[in-house]
Amino acid sequence: MAECEVVSGLVFTDEISDDDRQKTIKESFAKYRRLVATFPRCTCLSSECVPLEYAFFQHKEQGWISRFPTMVNCLVAQKHFVGRPTDVFLGSLPKSGTVWLKDLVYKITRRCGDQDCKNDLLSPHQKVPFLENQVYASEDNVLDIDSLPSPRLLSTHMPYPSLPASLIDSGCPIVYIWRDPKSIFVSDWHFFNKILPSKPGTNLPSLTINEKFECFCNGYSYFGPYWDHVLGYWNAKKNGANILFIKYEDLMDDPIVHLKALAEFLKIPFSEEEEKDNIIQGIITACSFSKVKDSKMYNSGNTKFLDYQVHNTMFLREGKTNDWANYLTPKMADRLDLLTVKKFADTDLI
């Protein structure tokens, strides 16, 4: 019997060529493009006139929202990704502190090597790529993650119920960062009005803050509803999944405590000698908002998502916990707070 190997979720004999493997991936992209095109369009975020590639769709079974190509990529990842117990996954909603968490985890896991010296111009998104927007970016651009050093550091915005089965079954550690929805909403509104600007011929909407607020409260947000996304990971943790929850605001208040807990969770705790040498504080300083914002990586670099380049300055805005107060009226803030209390009533999240 021919010797077998597992590649991208499928089993091939050693007689199968790389071209045939790539053909299988391309077939999946074509299949899921046809499928996602049948999903309901989210006209709250994009009108019926928006071209397919820019339109937002709602997952037919699970209800979450995403742009068309990202939804396709999520389904391709579900089919082809092969998880390892040694992987480290970072889960989050957009604008939850993802960039900061990626930088912290990268420096914690690679602190004994020279990776930072080699990769100091790479953005955290390049060091810890997104499964749905960078690993499976398109049929012609699938990242070779088998070549990544162990542990493979990967990330996703996908809701927990939509994660690849092999990821869940691997039992690998998942670090989930979540944030006050008021801050997420304001940061999300700024970010997506910048990254998806109106262009001639595309009919892309630029939503006012009031329009976007109504969408958010009604569950129409990128990878949302917000409360369902958080609860998906919380319920999985409650049922025994290997997940560490970190709240952005708590991390801001006491980063040393949370970095130590994070290192313990990843089974690479800081030694007494490292603590005496202020390694933890060194990581915190290196990943601080002011330090990153002044770096060459931030000011001169780009990161590729899907088929377009995003300047690294797009990923950082204020780095504050209460900046939402400058944009939301008291009535808007109260509405989000009441929704959160209602949705999280039976949890320890509030």
C-alpha positions as CSV (number, residue, x, y, z in Angstrom):
1,M,0.0,0.0,0.0
2,A,1.3,3.4,-1.0
3,E,2.6,5.6,1.9
4,C,0.1,8.4,2.6
5,E,0.3,12.0,3.8
6,V,-2.3,14.4,5.1
7,V,-2.4,17.7,3.2
8,S,-4.9,20.5,3.7
9,G,-7.5,18.2,5.3
10,L,-7.3,15.5,2.6
11,V,-5.4,12.3,2.4
12,F,-3.3,11.8,-0.7
13,T,-0.9,9.0,-1.7
14,D,2.6,10.0,-2.5
15,E,1.7,9.6,-6.2
16,I,-0.5,12.7,-6.1
17,S,1.2,15.8,-7.5
18,D,1.2,19.2,-6.0
19,D,-0.8,20.3,-9.1
20,D,-3.6,17.8,-8.2
21,R,-3.7,19.0,-4.7
22,Q,-4.0,22.6,-5.8
23,K,-6.7,21.6,-8.2
24,T,-8.7,20.1,-5.3
25,I,-8.4,23.3,-3.3
26,K,-9.5,25.3,-6.3
27,E,-12.5,23.1,-6.8
28,S,-13.5,23.8,-3.2
29,F,-13.2,27.6,-3.7
30,A,-15.5,27.3,-6.8
31,K,-18.0,25.1,-5.0
32,Y,-18.3,27.5,-2.0
33,R,-18.5,30.6,-4.2
34,R,-21.6,29.1,-5.8
35,L,-23.0,28.2,-2.4
36,V,-22.3,31.5,-0.6
37,A,-24.0,33.3,-3.5
38,T,-27.2,31.7,-2.5
39,F,-26.9,33.0,1.1
40,P,-29.0,36.0,2.1
41,R,-27.4,39.4,1.4
42,C,-27.0,41.7,4.4
43,T,-28.5,44.8,2.9
44,C,-28.1,46.6,6.2
45,L,-24.3,46.8,5.5
46,S,-24.3,46.7,1.7
47,S,-27.1,47.3,-0.9
48,E,-28.3,44.9,-3.5
49,C,-26.4,46.9,-6.1
50,V,-22.9,46.3,-4.5
51,P,-20.8,43.9,-6.6
52,L,-20.6,40.3,-5.3
53,E,-17.0,40.6,-4.0
54,Y,-17.9,43.7,-1.9
55,A,-21.3,42.4,-0.6
56,F,-22.0,41.2,2.9
57,F,-23.7,37.9,3.3
58,Q,-25.4,36.1,6.2
59,H,-24.5,32.5,6.9
60,K,-27.6,30.6,6.0
61,E,-27.4,28.2,9.0
62,Q,-25.5,30.1,11.7
63,G,-26.5,33.6,11.0
64,W,-23.2,35.5,11.2
65,I,-22.2,38.2,8.8
66,S,-19.2,38.5,6.5
67,R,-18.1,39.8,3.1
68,F,-18.5,37.3,0.3
69,P,-14.9,36.3,-0.2
70,T,-14.3,35.9,3.5
71,M,-17.4,33.7,3.9
72,V,-16.1,31.5,1.0
73,N,-12.7,31.3,2.6
74,C,-14.2,30.3,6.0
75,L,-16.0,27.3,4.3
76,V,-12.8,26.3,2.5
77,A,-10.9,26.4,5.8
78,Q,-13.5,24.3,7.4
79,K,-12.9,21.6,4.8
80,H,-9.2,21.7,4.3
81,F,-7.5,22.9,7.5
82,V,-5.7,20.2,9.5
83,G,-5.3,21.1,13.2
84,R,-2.4,20.0,15.4
85,P,-2.5,19.8,19.2
86,T,0.6,22.0,19.3
87,D,-1.2,24.8,17.4
88,V,-2.0,28.1,19.2
89,F,-5.1,29.8,18.0
90,L,-6.2,33.4,18.8
91,G,-9.9,34.0,18.4
92,S,-11.7,37.4,18.5
93,L,-14.2,39.7,16.9
94,P,-12.6,42.5,14.7
95,K,-11.4,45.5,16.8
96,S,-11.3,43.5,20.1
97,G,-7.5,44.0,20.6
98,T,-6.5,41.4,18.1
99,V,-3.3,43.1,17.0
100,W,-2.1,43.6,20.6
101,L,-2.9,40.0,21.5
102,K,-1.0,38.7,18.5
103,D,2.0,40.7,19.3
104,L,2.0,39.6,23.0
105,V,1.5,35.9,22.1
106,Y,4.2,36.0,19.5
107,K,6.7,37.5,21.8
108,I,5.8,35.1,24.7
109,T,6.1,32.0,22.5
110,R,9.3,33.1,20.6
111,R,11.1,34.8,23.6
112,C,13.8,32.2,23.6
113,G,14.7,32.6,19.9
114,D,15.8,35.2,17.5
115,Q,12.6,35.5,15.6
116,D,11.9,39.1,16.7
117,C,15.3,40.3,15.3
118,K,14.5,38.7,11.9
119,N,10.8,39.7,11.8
120,D,10.8,43.2,13.4
121,L,9.4,44.7,10.2
122,L,6.5,42.2,10.0
123,S,3.1,43.2,11.4
124,P,1.5,41.0,14.0
125,H,-1.0,39.9,11.3
126,Q,2.0,38.5,9.3
127,K,3.4,36.8,12.3
128,V,0.1,35.3,13.3
129,P,-2.0,35.1,10.1
130,F,-5.7,34.8,9.9
131,L,-7.0,31.5,8.8
132,E,-9.8,32.9,6.6
133,N,-8.1,36.0,5.1
134,Q,-4.4,35.0,4.8
135,V,-4.0,31.2,5.0
136,Y,-6.9,30.6,2.6
137,A,-6.8,34.0,0.9
138,S,-7.9,32.7,-2.5
139,E,-7.7,29.7,-4.8
140,D,-4.3,31.0,-6.1
141,N,-3.0,32.1,-2.7
142,V,-3.0,29.4,0.0
143,L,-0.3,29.9,2.7
144,D,2.0,26.9,3.4
145,I,1.4,26.8,7.1
146,D,3.2,23.4,7.4
147,S,6.5,25.3,7.1
148,L,5.7,27.5,10.1
149,P,7.7,26.8,13.3
150,S,6.0,25.0,16.1
151,P,3.8,26.0,17.7
152,R,2.0,27.4,14.7
153,L,0.5,30.7,15.7
154,L,-2.8,31.3,13.8
155,S,-5.8,33.4,14.3
156,T,-9.4,33.7,13.3
157,H,-12.5,35.9,13.6
158,M,-14.7,32.9,12.9
159,P,-17.5,32.1,15.4
160,Y,-16.7,29.0,17.4
161,P,-19.5,26.8,15.9
162,S,-17.9,27.5,12.4
163,L,-14.3,26.6,13.3
164,P,-12.9,23.7,11.4
165,A,-13.7,20.4,13.1
166,S,-10.0,19.4,13.0
167,L,-9.1,22.6,14.9
168,I,-11.6,21.8,17.7
169,D,-10.8,18.1,17.7
170,S,-7.1,18.8,18.1
171,G,-7.6,20.3,21.5
172,C,-5.1,23.0,20.8
173,P,-5.2,26.0,23.1
174,I,-7.4,28.9,22.0
175,V,-6.9,32.3,23.4
176,Y,-10.1,34.4,23.0
177,I,-10.0,38.2,23.6
178,W,-13.2,40.1,24.0
179,R,-14.0,43.7,24.6
180,D,-16.7,46.1,25.8
181,P,-19.1,46.3,22.8
182,K,-19.2,50.1,23.0
183,S,-15.5,50.2,22.2
184,I,-15.7,47.5,19.5
185,F,-18.6,49.3,17.8
186,V,-16.8,52.7,17.6
187,S,-13.5,51.2,16.5
188,D,-15.3,49.0,13.9
189,W,-17.1,52.0,12.5
190,H,-13.9,53.9,12.0
191,F,-12.0,50.9,10.6
192,F,-14.5,49.7,8.0
193,N,-15.3,53.2,6.8
194,K,-11.6,53.5,6.0
195,I,-10.9,50.0,4.7
196,L,-14.0,49.7,2.6
197,P,-14.4,53.3,1.2
198,S,-16.9,54.2,-1.4
199,K,-15.4,53.7,-4.9
200,P,-16.7,54.7,-8.3
201,G,-18.8,52.0,-9.8
202,T,-19.0,49.8,-6.7
203,N,-21.9,51.5,-4.8
204,L,-20.2,50.8,-1.5
205,P,-22.0,52.6,1.4
206,S,-20.2,54.7,3.9
207,L,-22.5,54.4,6.9
208,T,-23.1,57.1,9.4
209,I,-22.5,56.2,13.0
210,N,-26.3,56.2,13.7
211,E,-26.9,53.8,10.8
212,K,-24.0,51.5,11.8
213,F,-25.3,51.6,15.4
214,E,-28.7,50.3,14.4
215,C,-27.1,47.5,12.4
216,F,-24.8,46.6,15.3
217,C,-27.6,46.5,17.9
218,N,-29.7,44.3,15.6
219,G,-26.9,41.8,15.1
220,Y,-25.7,43.0,11.8
221,S,-21.9,43.4,12.2
222,Y,-18.8,41.8,10.8
223,F,-18.7,38.2,12.1
224,G,-21.5,39.2,14.5
225,P,-23.9,39.4,16.3
226,Y,-21.4,40.5,18.9
227,W,-23.1,38.7,21.8
228,D,-23.5,35.4,19.9
229,H,-19.8,35.4,19.0
230,V,-18.6,35.9,22.6
231,L,-21.1,33.4,23.9
232,G,-20.1,30.8,21.4
233,Y,-16.6,30.7,22.8
234,W,-17.8,31.1,26.4
235,N,-20.2,28.1,26.0
236,A,-17.4,26.0,24.4
237,K,-15.1,26.8,27.4
238,K,-17.9,26.0,29.8
239,N,-18.3,22.6,28.1
240,G,-14.6,21.8,28.4
241,A,-12.9,23.3,25.4
242,N,-9.3,24.4,25.9
243,I,-10.0,28.2,25.8
244,L,-8.5,31.1,27.8
245,F,-10.7,34.2,28.0
246,I,-9.0,37.6,28.2
247,K,-11.0,40.8,28.4
248,Y,-9.2,43.7,26.7
249,E,-10.0,46.2,29.5
250,D,-8.6,43.8,32.1
251,L,-5.5,43.3,30.1
252,M,-5.1,47.1,29.9
253,D,-5.6,47.4,33.7
254,D,-3.1,44.7,34.8
255,P,-1.0,43.4,31.9
256,I,1.6,41.6,34.1
257,V,-1.0,39.4,35.8
258,H,-2.6,38.5,32.5
259,L,0.7,37.8,30.6
260,K,1.7,35.4,33.4
261,A,-1.7,33.7,33.1
262,L,-1.3,33.6,29.3
263,A,2.1,32.0,29.5
264,E,0.9,29.5,32.0
265,F,-2.0,28.6,29.7
266,L,0.3,28.1,26.8
267,K,2.5,25.8,29.0
268,I,5.5,28.1,28.7
269,P,5.5,29.9,32.0
270,F,7.9,32.7,32.9
271,S,10.7,31.4,35.1
272,E,11.8,33.1,38.3
273,E,14.9,34.3,36.5
274,E,12.9,35.8,33.6
275,E,10.7,37.6,36.1
276,K,13.8,39.0,37.9
277,D,15.2,40.1,34.5
278,N,11.9,42.0,33.8
279,I,11.2,40.0,30.7
280,I,7.4,40.4,31.2
281,Q,7.7,44.1,31.5
282,G,10.0,44.1,28.5
283,I,7.3,42.3,26.4
284,I,4.6,44.7,27.6
285,T,6.7,47.7,26.7
286,A,7.7,46.3,23.3
287,C,4.0,45.7,22.5
288,S,2.7,49.0,23.9
289,F,0.6,51.2,21.7
290,S,3.1,54.1,21.7
291,K,6.1,51.8,20.9
292,V,4.3,50.1,18.0
293,K,2.9,53.3,16.6
294,D,6.4,54.8,16.4
295,S,7.9,51.6,14.8
296,K,9.1,51.3,11.2
297,M,6.7,48.3,10.8
298,Y,3.7,50.5,11.6
299,N,4.7,53.6,9.6
300,S,6.1,52.0,6.4
301,G,4.6,48.5,6.1
302,N,1.7,46.8,4.5
303,T,-0.1,43.5,5.2
304,K,-1.9,41.5,2.5
305,F,-5.5,40.4,3.2
306,L,-7.4,38.5,0.5
307,D,-6.3,40.2,-2.7
308,Y,-5.4,43.7,-1.4
309,Q,-2.7,45.4,0.6
310,V,-3.7,47.2,3.8
311,H,-1.3,49.8,5.3
312,N,-0.4,48.9,8.8
313,T,-1.5,52.3,10.1
314,M,-5.0,51.1,9.5
315,F,-4.8,48.6,12.4
316,L,-4.2,51.1,15.3
317,R,-6.3,54.0,16.2
318,E,-6.4,55.2,19.9
319,G,-5.5,52.2,22.0
320,K,-7.8,53.4,24.8
321,T,-10.6,51.8,26.8
322,N,-13.1,54.6,27.0
323,D,-12.7,56.4,23.7
324,W,-16.3,55.4,22.9
325,A,-17.6,58.2,25.1
326,N,-16.4,60.7,22.5
327,Y,-18.8,59.2,19.9
328,L,-21.8,57.6,21.6
329,T,-24.6,59.5,23.2
330,P,-25.6,58.4,26.8
331,K,-28.7,56.9,25.3
332,M,-26.7,54.8,22.8
333,A,-24.3,53.7,25.5
334,D,-27.2,52.7,27.8
335,R,-28.8,50.7,25.0
336,L,-25.6,48.6,24.4
337,D,-25.1,48.1,28.2
338,L,-28.7,46.9,28.6
339,L,-28.3,44.5,25.6
340,T,-25.1,43.1,27.1
341,V,-26.7,42.6,30.6
342,K,-29.6,40.8,29.0
343,K,-27.5,38.6,26.7
344,F,-24.8,37.7,29.3
345,A,-27.2,37.3,32.2
346,D,-26.5,33.6,32.8
347,T,-22.7,33.9,32.5
348,D,-19.7,35.2,34.5
349,L,-18.9,37.8,31.8
350,I,-20.5,40.7,33.7
